[in-house]
C-alpha cells in the first residue's frame, strides 16, 4: 500500500532544515516525524492511496495490494465491492468468479483464498464486523501485523504503525533502530512517537522512500532530513566549491575563449 501526498515547496524545506540537529535515535525519530509532517501534510486517511469507504473495504484492498500497485488495486475494487459489498457476500463468493475479478492484481488464486477466508472468519467469529484489536485482526486469513496496523490507523483512527520495506529501510538509514525484524522496528518507533502520529508517520516514511530516499539512487541533496541523517551522502563544501569553480572556468557551448597572449 502506497500513500499519496503533495510535497512542500523549497522555501518550506529550507525553513525546516534551519531547526536543530538531533543526536540520539529518539531525537532523530521525533525530528523525522516533524519534518516529514511538513513535507507530506495530511492525516493517515488522507495519505492512504487505497480507495475505501469502511474498514472491511480497506482490509480487502490491503490484502489485494501485496505485490502490486495501489493504482491497480483501485481499478479492481469498484467491481469487487459492487459484487461483494459485505463480508457475508464475500464469504459466499464462488472462488473462480472472484479470481476473475481480481486476476490483474497478481497471485489471484492465493488472494482469492485469503479474501474468502477473511470474510468467513469475520462472519463466524466477529459478527460480520472487522475487529479493532490487533490480536484479533492477525488471526484473519491473509492478515499480518502490517495489514492490521494499516486498518487500525487508517480506517479506524486507532494507533497503529505499519512497518513495510520502506519504513524498515529508512528507519535503519536514519539510525532510528538497529533491528531488521519489523516487529522490533515497530517497537522502537512506537516507544518514542506519540500514538496519534504512528499511522501518518508510517505513510510519510513510505512516501519519502519512494520519492527521495530511493533505495538504488537516494537523492540525499534534496532530502529534508539530510542534516542529521547518519547515512546522508552529500558532497563536501570544498568539493562543491571546486566543482563550481571548474564550471565557471569551462567555456559555455557556443562561446569562444580569448587566445593566449
C-alpha positions as CSV (number, residue, x, y, z in Angstrom):
1,X,0.0,0.0,0.0
2,X,1.5,3.3,-1.1
3,X,0.4,6.7,0.3
4,X,-0.3,9.8,-1.6
5,X,0.5,13.4,-0.8
6,X,1.9,16.7,-2.1
7,X,5.4,17.6,-1.1
8,X,6.3,21.0,0.4
9,X,7.9,23.8,-1.6
10,X,11.6,24.6,-1.5
11,X,11.2,27.6,0.9
12,X,9.3,25.4,3.4
13,X,12.1,22.8,3.2
14,X,14.7,25.5,3.9
15,X,12.8,26.7,7.0
16,X,12.6,23.1,8.3
17,X,16.3,22.5,7.8
18,X,17.1,25.5,9.9
19,X,16.0,23.7,13.0
20,X,18.3,21.9,15.5
21,X,20.2,18.8,14.7
22,X,19.2,15.8,16.9
23,X,21.9,13.4,18.0
24,X,20.0,10.4,19.6
25,X,17.7,7.8,18.0
26,X,14.7,9.2,19.9
27,X,15.6,12.7,18.9
28,X,16.1,11.8,15.3
29,X,12.7,9.9,15.3
30,X,10.9,12.9,16.6
31,X,12.6,15.3,14.2
32,X,11.9,13.0,11.3
33,X,8.2,12.9,12.2
34,X,8.0,16.6,12.5
35,X,9.8,17.4,9.2
36,X,8.0,14.7,7.2
37,X,4.7,16.1,8.6
38,X,5.5,19.4,7.0
39,X,6.8,17.8,3.8
40,X,3.8,15.5,3.4
41,X,0.9,17.0,5.3
42,X,-2.4,15.2,6.0
43,X,-3.9,12.6,8.2
44,X,-3.4,8.8,7.8
45,X,-6.7,8.5,6.0
46,X,-5.8,11.4,3.6
47,X,-2.3,10.0,3.0
48,X,-3.6,6.5,2.2
49,X,-3.8,5.8,-1.6
50,X,-6.2,2.8,-1.4
51,X,-9.8,3.8,-2.1
52,X,-12.2,2.6,0.6
53,X,-15.3,3.5,2.5
54,X,-15.1,1.3,5.6
55,X,-12.7,-1.0,7.5
56,X,-13.9,-4.0,5.6
57,X,-13.1,-2.5,2.2
58,X,-9.6,-1.3,3.4
59,X,-8.9,-4.7,4.8
60,X,-9.8,-6.4,1.5
61,X,-7.9,-3.8,-0.6
62,X,-4.8,-4.1,1.6
63,X,-4.8,-7.9,1.1
64,X,-5.0,-7.3,-2.6
65,X,-2.2,-4.7,-2.6
66,X,0.5,-7.4,-2.0
67,X,3.0,-7.5,-4.9
68,X,1.1,-4.9,-7.0
69,X,0.4,-1.2,-7.1
70,X,-2.3,0.8,-5.4
71,X,-3.4,2.0,-8.8
72,X,-4.1,-1.5,-9.9
73,X,-6.0,-2.3,-6.7
74,X,-8.1,0.8,-7.1
75,X,-9.0,-0.4,-10.6
76,X,-10.3,-3.7,-9.3
77,X,-12.1,-2.8,-6.1
78,X,-15.1,-1.0,-7.6
79,X,-16.2,-4.2,-9.2
80,X,-15.1,-6.3,-6.2
81,X,-17.2,-4.3,-3.7
82,X,-20.0,-4.0,-6.2
83,X,-20.4,-7.7,-6.4
84,X,-19.5,-8.4,-2.7
85,X,-20.4,-5.4,-0.7
86,X,-20.4,-7.2,2.7
87,X,-18.4,-9.8,4.5
88,X,-21.3,-12.2,4.1
89,X,-21.4,-11.7,0.4
90,X,-17.6,-12.2,0.0
91,X,-17.7,-15.3,2.3
92,X,-20.2,-16.9,-0.1
93,X,-18.3,-16.0,-3.2
94,X,-17.6,-18.5,-5.9
95,X,-13.7,-18.8,-5.9
96,X,-13.5,-18.9,-9.7
97,X,-15.6,-15.8,-10.1
98,X,-13.7,-14.0,-7.5
99,X,-10.4,-14.9,-9.1
100,X,-11.5,-13.4,-12.4
101,X,-12.4,-10.1,-10.7
102,X,-9.0,-9.8,-9.0
103,X,-6.9,-11.5,-11.7
104,X,-5.0,-8.4,-12.7
105,X,-3.6,-7.8,-9.2
106,X,-1.5,-11.0,-9.5
107,X,-1.3,-14.1,-7.3
108,X,-5.1,-14.0,-7.7
109,X,-5.7,-17.6,-6.6
110,X,-3.9,-17.1,-3.3
111,X,-5.6,-13.7,-2.8
112,X,-9.0,-15.1,-3.5
113,X,-8.5,-17.8,-0.8
114,X,-7.4,-15.1,1.6
115,X,-10.3,-12.8,0.9
116,X,-12.9,-15.6,1.2
117,X,-11.2,-16.9,4.3
118,X,-11.0,-13.5,5.8
119,X,-14.7,-12.8,5.2
120,X,-15.8,-16.2,6.5
121,X,-13.8,-15.6,9.7
122,X,-15.5,-12.2,10.1
123,X,-18.9,-13.8,9.8
124,X,-18.1,-16.8,12.0
125,X,-16.1,-15.1,14.8
126,X,-16.8,-11.4,14.8
127,X,-20.4,-11.0,13.8
128,X,-19.5,-9.7,10.3
129,X,-17.6,-6.8,11.7
130,X,-13.9,-6.0,11.4
131,X,-12.4,-6.3,14.9
132,X,-10.3,-3.4,16.2
133,X,-7.8,-5.3,18.4
134,X,-4.6,-6.2,16.6
135,X,-4.6,-9.6,18.4
136,X,-7.9,-10.4,16.6
137,X,-7.0,-8.9,13.3
138,X,-3.9,-11.0,12.8
139,X,-6.0,-14.2,13.2
140,X,-7.8,-13.5,10.0
141,X,-6.5,-15.3,6.8
142,X,-4.2,-13.1,4.8
143,X,-3.8,-10.6,7.5
144,X,-0.4,-10.0,9.2
145,X,0.7,-7.3,11.6
146,X,1.4,-4.7,8.9
147,X,-2.1,-5.1,7.4
148,X,-3.7,-5.0,10.8
149,X,-1.9,-1.7,11.6
150,X,-3.0,-0.2,8.3
151,X,-6.6,-0.9,9.0
152,X,-6.4,0.3,12.6
153,X,-4.6,3.6,11.8
154,X,-6.3,4.5,8.5
155,X,-9.8,3.1,8.7
156,X,-10.4,3.2,12.5
157,X,-8.3,6.1,13.6
158,X,-6.6,4.0,16.2
159,X,-2.8,3.7,17.0
160,X,-1.0,1.5,14.5
161,X,2.4,1.8,12.9
162,X,2.7,-0.4,9.8
163,X,6.4,-1.3,9.1
164,X,6.9,-2.2,5.4
165,X,10.2,-2.4,3.5
166,X,10.4,1.4,3.1
167,X,9.8,2.1,6.8
168,X,12.3,-0.5,7.8
169,X,15.0,0.7,5.4
170,X,14.6,4.4,6.2
171,X,14.5,3.7,9.9
172,X,17.9,1.9,9.7
173,X,19.4,4.6,7.5
174,X,18.3,7.3,9.8
175,X,19.6,5.5,12.9
176,X,16.2,5.1,14.5
177,X,16.7,1.4,15.0
178,X,19.4,-1.3,14.6
179,X,16.9,-4.1,14.1
180,X,15.8,-5.8,10.9
181,X,12.7,-7.6,12.4
182,X,9.7,-5.4,11.5
183,X,8.1,-6.1,14.9
184,X,11.2,-4.9,16.7
185,X,11.4,-1.8,14.5
186,X,7.8,-1.1,15.2
187,X,8.5,-1.4,19.0
188,X,11.5,1.0,18.7
189,X,9.4,3.6,16.8
190,X,6.3,3.4,18.9
191,X,8.4,3.9,22.1
192,X,9.4,7.4,21.1
193,X,6.5,8.7,19.0
194,X,3.0,9.7,20.2
195,X,0.4,7.1,19.3
196,X,-1.7,9.6,17.4
197,X,1.2,10.0,14.9
198,X,2.0,6.4,14.2
199,X,-0.1,5.8,11.1
200,X,0.7,9.0,9.3
201,X,4.4,8.7,10.2
202,X,4.5,5.3,8.5
203,X,2.8,6.6,5.4
204,X,5.1,9.6,5.2
205,X,8.2,7.4,5.5
206,X,6.8,5.3,2.6
207,X,6.3,8.4,0.5
208,X,9.8,9.7,1.3
209,X,11.3,6.3,0.5
210,X,9.5,6.3,-2.9
211,X,10.2,9.9,-3.9
212,X,13.5,10.9,-2.3
213,X,15.3,8.2,-0.3
214,X,15.1,5.8,-3.2
215,X,16.9,2.5,-2.5
216,X,19.3,2.4,-5.5
217,X,19.7,6.2,-6.1
218,X,18.9,8.2,-3.0
219,X,18.6,11.9,-3.6
220,X,20.3,13.0,-0.4
221,X,20.9,16.5,-1.7
222,X,17.1,17.0,-1.9
223,X,16.3,15.4,1.4
224,X,14.8,17.4,4.2
225,X,16.5,15.1,6.7
226,X,20.0,15.3,5.3
227,X,21.4,17.5,8.0
228,X,21.1,14.8,10.7
229,X,20.8,11.5,8.7
230,X,23.8,9.4,9.5
231,X,23.7,7.8,6.1
232,X,23.4,11.1,4.1
233,X,25.8,11.1,1.2
234,X,26.4,14.8,0.5
235,X,29.4,16.4,-1.3
236,X,31.7,18.4,1.0
237,X,31.7,22.2,0.8
238,X,35.3,22.1,-0.7
239,X,34.3,19.6,-3.3
240,X,31.2,21.6,-4.2
241,X,33.2,24.9,-4.4
242,X,35.8,23.2,-6.6
243,X,33.1,21.8,-8.9
244,X,31.5,25.2,-9.2
245,X,34.9,26.8,-10.0
246,X,35.5,24.3,-12.7
247,X,32.1,25.0,-14.1
248,X,32.8,28.8,-14.2
249,X,36.1,28.3,-15.9
250,X,34.7,26.0,-18.6
251,X,33.7,27.8,-21.8
252,X,30.0,27.6,-22.5
253,X,28.9,25.7,-25.6
254,X,28.9,28.1,-28.5
255,X,31.1,30.6,-26.7
256,X,34.7,31.5,-27.7
257,X,37.8,31.8,-25.5
258,X,40.3,34.6,-25.8
259,X,43.6,33.4,-27.3
260,X,46.7,33.5,-25.0
261,X,48.9,36.5,-25.4
